Amino acid sequence: MARHLVIVTGASSGIGAAFARQFASKGWDLALVARREDRLRELAEEMKARFGVDSVIIAADLSKANAPKEIVKAVEDAGRQVDGLVNNAGAGQPGHFIETKWTDQARFLQLMVTNYLALAHLVAPGMAERGFGRIINVSSVSALLPSANAHTRFSGTLYPGAKSLLIKFSEALHLELSGKNVHVSAVAPGYTWSEFHDVNGARSTVSQMPKFWMLTAEEVATAGYDAVERGIVLRVPGAWYKFLTALSKVLPDPVGRAIMRAQEKRMAARAGASQ
Ligand SMILES: NC(=O)c1ccc[n+]([C@@H]2O[C@H](COP(=O)([O-])OP(=O)(O)OC[C@H]3O[C@@H](n4cnc5c(N)ncnc54)[C@H](OP(=O)(O)O)[C@@H]3O)[C@@H](O)[C@H]2O)c1
């Protein structure tokens, strides 16, 4: 019997590369997607050597509308079917909403929302028909906490909303596919060591964070894999972020927002002091 195959988007770095390693360690073949093909090839070689799994390498720009169809076609052209999907590729859209071009915001939504949904829409019917599938959508803890200027300045005004949609989408699709052995989960990480904060220009701010606020990409991928296998719809990795999200559920919204403002001021003061 052929091994299962999972598409991992954004596999050239950070959380996506960790998800690829996690699935490969469980015996899944991989379809690795990102723009930096050289990195995907290196990862594929590493996964073959360590776990004996095969990879399809797909260089694609997921801010383009035709990318999802091209990705699925590349997998089918390799003679494979899609049993798993990790929707993970992403970058922020730094800058205030009113000062950025709409074309940039639209590109952000294509990358962070529309193409996540389009890929799921392409692969979920086959999974349902065959009676097996695993879909993970990488959201963010920013979807579960009050928004803060510091976050939206670096990741984008639409970032928390885009990530919120992925949680509600995961919940709804999970329900829709219940009884078909197709599990859908959202994983909502907090600050995670990766290239994300370099790409968004937030490295100096993030490096002011207390160390216990920082997750590793491996922690996120392990938590996400465990959640989807168990059929858990939403997983927040890390004890600190579990505590914060639980707290935000019991605090009145204005109090939560006031705490975020205070934290933001502390971060700004620390960043200023270190310059
Ligand atoms: N790091 C955090 O603190 C954090 C927290 C919560 C949620 N997240 C989410 O986690 C996900 C992964 O981020 P990360 O932290 O692992 O960041 P990362 O290290 O910068 O990785 C981002 C990945 O996405 C790919 N990517 C970016 N733009 C792309 C495009 N237009 N087309 C195709 N691939 C693209 C990148 O590959 P190429 O550049 O090679 O294309 C890279 O593989 C994102 O959705 C992010 O929103 C991150």
The ligand as a Gaussian input file, in Angstrom:
#p B3LYP/6-31G(d) Opt

LIG

0 1
 N        6.378000      32.825000      14.001000
 C        5.349000      33.217000      14.730000
 O        5.521000      33.859000      15.778000
 C        3.949000      32.830000      14.317000
 C        2.928000      32.928000      15.288000
 C        1.631000      32.584000      14.939000
 C        1.349000      32.131000      13.659000
 N        2.355000      32.049000      12.736000
 C        1.993000      31.568000      11.387000
 O        2.796000      30.451000      11.073000
 C        2.892000      30.330000       9.657000
 C        4.326000      30.016000       9.277000
 O        5.154000      31.077000       9.690000
 P        6.628000      30.857000      10.275000
 O        6.638000      31.435000      11.633000
 O        7.089000      29.479000      10.087000
 O        7.417000      31.896000       9.331000
 P        8.638000      31.696000       8.303000
 O        9.771000      31.010000       8.956000
 O        8.878000      33.052000       7.726000
 O        8.022000      30.732000       7.183000
 C        7.049000      31.185000       6.277000
 C        6.912000      30.162000       5.162000
 O        5.886000      30.605000       4.265000
 C        6.407000      30.623000       2.943000
 N        5.803000      31.689000       2.159000
 C        5.723000      33.010000       2.472000
 N        5.152000      33.688000       1.458000
 C        4.868000      32.766000       0.492000
 C        4.299000      32.853000      -0.806000
 N        3.902000      34.035000      -1.330000
 N        4.152000      31.708000      -1.529000
 C        4.573000      30.519000      -1.031000
 N        5.122000      30.373000       0.195000
 C        5.269000      31.498000       0.943000
 C        7.908000      30.835000       3.107000
 O        8.593000      30.256000       1.995000
 P        9.293000      31.034000       0.783000
 O        9.762000      32.355000       1.304000
 O       10.397000      30.100000       0.372000
 O        8.218000      31.152000      -0.257000
 C        8.190000      30.020000       4.352000
 O        8.382000      28.665000       4.022000
 C        2.342000      31.636000       9.063000
 O        1.052000      31.403000       8.546000
 C        2.273000      32.564000      10.273000
 O        1.240000      33.507000      10.146000
 C        3.643000      32.383000      13.036000

